Amino acid sequence: MIIELPCGIIHDDKIYDRVRIKELTGRQQNYLVDMELVADSLGHVPKLLEDLTADYQTAEGLPLDMPVKEAIWRLSSEDVEFILLKIREATYGPVMALPVACPHCGLQQTNRIDLDKLEVVQLSDKTVRTKKVELPKSEQTAEVKLLYLRDLFSLYKVLRDGSKQLYTGTLTLSVAKLGEKDEITEDDLLDLPVSDLQKIEEAFTALRGSLDTTITHECSGCKQDFDTPLPVMDPSFFVQSQTPKT
């Protein structure tokens, strides 16, 4: 399966946004049940990417002259999510059964998800990886950037540890520069007005390509709608039992 990535890898002023996806084998299933690898971490993700992606190339077919184990660390977070989704699709097909619980009435149900119909937004200009934004209240210029595979480990750690600075901690990862400072920490955003933080969020959203992994369900009991994320980073996403029998 050859796919086009939402962002792609920039190398030598070229965009390598085509990649061949392979299906899971027994080797990768061992990664997914290796508790030392997956517990409190995303250790299985780079291993899946290294094993199951190949032949990175431009739209014109020019191959990327870089080992896969190095190339994967240049993938944006959106590219990583998209590849993981396509690995599952290449392995089990595009239809997935997702067990969910209604937050309104508590009913447990299993819904069909068509993975090949999820909305994918390509970057409008894949050569652009940063975006400057003027912050009106603090009168500073911020530069936001895409998140990459390594940033996902930092993000996971913030979420896992329940940081008391969860909001600014996650937003910090998308800021490459603030004013004249280019090594940004959580503390740098603590005293920024909310309106400035919203400008940073808006700029980041406008910059990135995206894969819509938010799924809307209708409860078969109370008939109310609710949303759940598609857990593409979780080892359970690659479990065959979540493939419908029909």
C-alpha positions as CSV (number, residue, x, y, z in Angstrom):
1,M,0.0,0.0,0.0
2,I,1.4,3.4,-1.1
3,I,0.0,6.4,0.8
4,E,0.5,10.2,0.6
5,L,1.4,11.7,4.0
6,P,-0.3,14.8,5.3
7,C,3.0,16.6,5.8
8,G,6.0,14.4,4.6
9,I,9.7,14.7,5.3
10,I,11.8,17.7,4.0
11,H,15.3,16.7,3.0
12,D,17.6,18.5,0.6
13,D,14.8,21.0,-0.2
14,K,12.5,18.2,-1.4
15,I,9.3,16.8,0.0
16,Y,9.2,13.0,0.6
17,D,5.5,12.4,1.2
18,R,4.9,9.0,-0.4
19,V,5.6,5.9,1.6
20,R,4.9,2.2,1.3
21,I,3.1,0.6,4.2
22,K,3.4,-3.1,5.2
23,E,1.1,-5.2,7.3
24,L,1.7,-6.5,10.8
25,T,3.6,-9.7,11.3
26,G,4.3,-11.9,14.4
27,R,7.4,-9.7,15.1
28,Q,5.3,-6.6,15.6
29,Q,2.6,-8.4,17.6
30,N,5.4,-9.3,20.0
31,Y,6.1,-5.6,20.4
32,L,2.5,-4.9,21.2
33,V,2.4,-7.3,24.1
34,D,5.8,-6.5,25.4
35,M,4.8,-4.8,28.7
36,E,8.3,-3.4,29.2
37,L,8.1,-1.7,25.8
38,V,4.6,-0.3,26.0
39,A,4.0,0.3,29.7
40,D,3.8,4.0,30.4
41,S,5.4,4.8,27.1
42,L,5.0,4.8,23.3
43,G,8.0,2.5,22.8
44,H,6.1,0.3,20.3
45,V,5.4,3.2,17.9
46,P,8.9,3.8,16.5
47,K,9.4,0.1,16.2
48,L,6.2,-0.2,14.1
49,L,7.3,2.7,12.0
50,E,10.8,1.3,11.4
51,D,9.6,-2.2,10.5
52,L,6.5,-1.4,8.5
53,T,7.3,1.7,6.4
54,A,9.6,1.7,3.4
55,D,10.4,3.4,0.1
56,Y,9.9,7.0,1.2
57,Q,9.9,9.1,-2.0
58,T,8.7,12.3,-3.6
59,A,5.6,12.7,-5.7
60,E,7.8,12.2,-8.7
61,G,9.3,9.0,-7.4
62,L,12.7,10.2,-6.2
63,P,13.7,8.0,-3.3
64,L,14.8,9.3,0.1
65,D,18.5,8.7,0.7
66,M,18.2,8.1,4.4
67,P,17.8,5.0,6.6
68,V,14.3,4.3,7.7
69,K,15.3,4.3,11.3
70,E,16.5,7.9,10.9
71,A,13.7,9.0,8.6
72,I,10.9,8.1,11.1
73,W,12.1,10.8,13.6
74,R,11.4,13.4,10.9
75,L,7.8,12.4,10.6
76,S,5.2,14.9,11.9
77,S,2.7,13.7,14.6
78,E,0.0,13.8,11.9
79,D,2.1,11.6,9.6
80,V,2.7,9.2,12.5
81,E,-1.0,8.9,13.2
82,F,-1.9,8.4,9.6
83,I,0.8,5.7,9.1
84,L,-0.4,3.8,12.2
85,L,-4.0,3.9,10.9
86,K,-2.9,2.6,7.5
87,I,-0.8,-0.2,9.1
88,R,-4.0,-1.4,10.7
89,E,-5.9,-1.0,7.5
90,A,-3.2,-2.9,5.5
91,T,-3.4,-5.7,8.1
92,Y,-7.1,-6.1,8.7
93,G,-8.9,-4.1,6.1
94,P,-10.6,-0.7,6.4
95,V,-13.5,-1.7,8.6
96,M,-13.0,-1.6,12.4
97,A,-15.4,-2.4,15.3
98,L,-14.9,0.1,18.1
99,P,-16.3,-0.7,21.6
100,V,-17.5,2.5,23.3
101,A,-19.6,3.5,26.3
102,C,-22.2,6.3,26.1
103,P,-21.3,9.0,28.7
104,H,-24.9,10.0,29.0
105,C,-26.5,6.7,29.9
106,G,-23.6,4.3,30.3
107,L,-24.7,1.9,27.5
108,Q,-21.9,-0.3,26.1
109,Q,-22.0,-0.7,22.4
110,T,-19.7,-1.5,19.4
111,N,-19.8,0.7,16.4
112,R,-18.4,0.3,12.9
113,I,-15.7,2.6,11.8
114,D,-14.6,3.0,8.2
115,L,-10.9,3.9,8.5
116,D,-10.6,4.7,4.8
117,K,-13.2,7.4,5.1
118,L,-11.7,9.5,7.9
119,E,-10.9,13.0,6.8
120,V,-7.3,13.7,6.0
121,V,-6.1,17.3,5.5
122,Q,-2.9,17.7,3.6
123,L,-0.6,20.7,4.4
124,S,-1.5,23.4,1.9
125,D,2.2,24.1,1.5
126,K,4.4,21.2,2.6
127,T,7.6,23.3,2.5
128,V,6.3,25.4,5.5
129,R,7.0,23.9,8.9
130,T,6.8,27.0,11.1
131,K,4.5,30.0,11.4
132,K,4.9,33.4,13.0
133,V,2.1,35.0,15.0
134,E,1.9,38.4,16.7
135,L,0.6,38.2,20.2
136,P,-1.6,41.3,20.8
137,K,-1.4,41.6,24.6
138,S,2.2,40.8,25.4
139,E,3.3,42.5,22.1
140,Q,5.7,39.6,21.3
141,T,6.1,37.5,18.2
142,A,5.8,33.7,18.7
143,E,6.9,31.1,16.2
144,V,4.9,27.8,16.2
145,K,6.1,24.6,14.7
146,L,4.8,21.1,13.8
147,L,5.1,18.4,16.3
148,Y,7.3,15.4,15.4
149,L,7.7,11.8,16.6
150,R,10.0,12.8,19.4
151,D,7.6,15.5,20.6
152,L,4.9,12.8,21.0
153,F,7.0,11.1,23.7
154,S,7.2,14.5,25.6
155,L,3.5,15.0,25.1
156,Y,2.7,11.5,26.4
157,K,4.8,12.1,29.5
158,V,3.0,15.4,30.3
159,L,-0.4,13.6,30.0
160,R,0.7,10.5,31.9
161,D,2.3,12.4,34.8
162,G,-0.8,14.6,35.3
163,S,1.3,17.8,35.2
164,K,-0.1,20.7,37.1
165,Q,0.8,22.8,34.1
166,L,-1.1,20.5,31.6
167,Y,-2.4,23.2,29.4
168,T,0.8,25.2,29.0
169,G,2.9,22.1,29.1
170,T,1.3,20.7,26.0
171,L,1.1,24.0,24.2
172,T,4.8,24.6,24.9
173,L,5.7,21.7,22.6
174,S,4.3,23.6,19.6
175,V,6.3,26.9,20.3
176,A,9.7,27.1,18.6
177,K,10.4,30.7,19.6
178,L,8.9,33.4,21.8
179,G,10.3,36.9,21.4
180,E,14.0,36.5,21.3
181,K,14.0,33.2,23.2
182,D,14.3,29.9,21.2
183,E,14.4,27.4,24.0
184,I,10.9,27.5,25.4
185,T,9.8,25.9,28.7
186,E,6.4,25.6,30.3
187,D,7.2,28.5,32.6
188,D,7.6,30.9,29.6
189,L,3.9,30.6,28.8
190,L,2.5,30.8,32.4
191,D,2.1,34.5,32.5
192,L,0.9,35.1,28.9
193,P,-2.6,36.4,28.7
194,V,-5.2,33.8,27.5
195,S,-5.9,35.8,24.4
196,D,-2.2,35.4,23.4
197,L,-2.3,31.7,24.1
198,Q,-5.4,31.4,21.9
199,K,-3.5,33.1,19.1
200,I,-0.7,30.5,19.5
201,E,-3.3,27.6,19.4
202,E,-4.9,29.1,16.3
203,A,-1.6,29.5,14.5
204,F,-0.6,25.9,15.3
205,T,-4.0,24.6,14.0
206,A,-3.7,26.6,10.8
207,L,-0.1,25.3,10.2
208,R,-0.6,21.6,10.6
209,G,-2.0,19.0,8.3
210,S,-4.4,16.7,10.1
211,L,-6.1,13.4,10.4
212,D,-9.5,13.6,12.0
213,T,-9.5,10.8,14.6
214,T,-12.5,12.1,16.6
215,I,-15.4,9.7,16.0
216,T,-19.0,10.8,16.6
217,H,-21.4,8.1,17.8
218,E,-25.1,7.9,18.3
219,C,-26.1,6.0,21.4
220,S,-28.5,3.1,20.5
221,G,-30.1,3.5,23.9
222,C,-30.7,7.2,24.7
223,K,-30.1,8.4,21.1
224,Q,-27.7,11.2,22.2
225,D,-24.5,11.9,20.2
226,F,-21.1,11.7,21.8
227,D,-17.5,11.8,20.6
228,T,-14.5,9.5,21.3
229,P,-10.9,9.6,20.0
230,L,-9.7,6.8,17.8
231,P,-6.8,5.3,19.9
232,V,-4.2,5.0,17.1
233,M,-1.3,5.2,19.5
234,D,-2.5,2.5,21.8
235,P,-1.5,-1.1,21.3
236,S,-5.1,-2.1,21.5
237,F,-5.7,-0.4,18.2
238,F,-3.9,-3.2,16.5
239,V,-5.9,-6.0,18.1
240,Q,-7.7,-8.2,15.5
241,S,-10.7,-8.7,17.7
242,Q,-11.8,-5.2,17.0
243,T,-12.4,-6.2,13.4
244,P,-16.1,-7.0,12.7
245,K,-17.0,-10.5,11.8
246,T,-19.4,-9.3,9.1
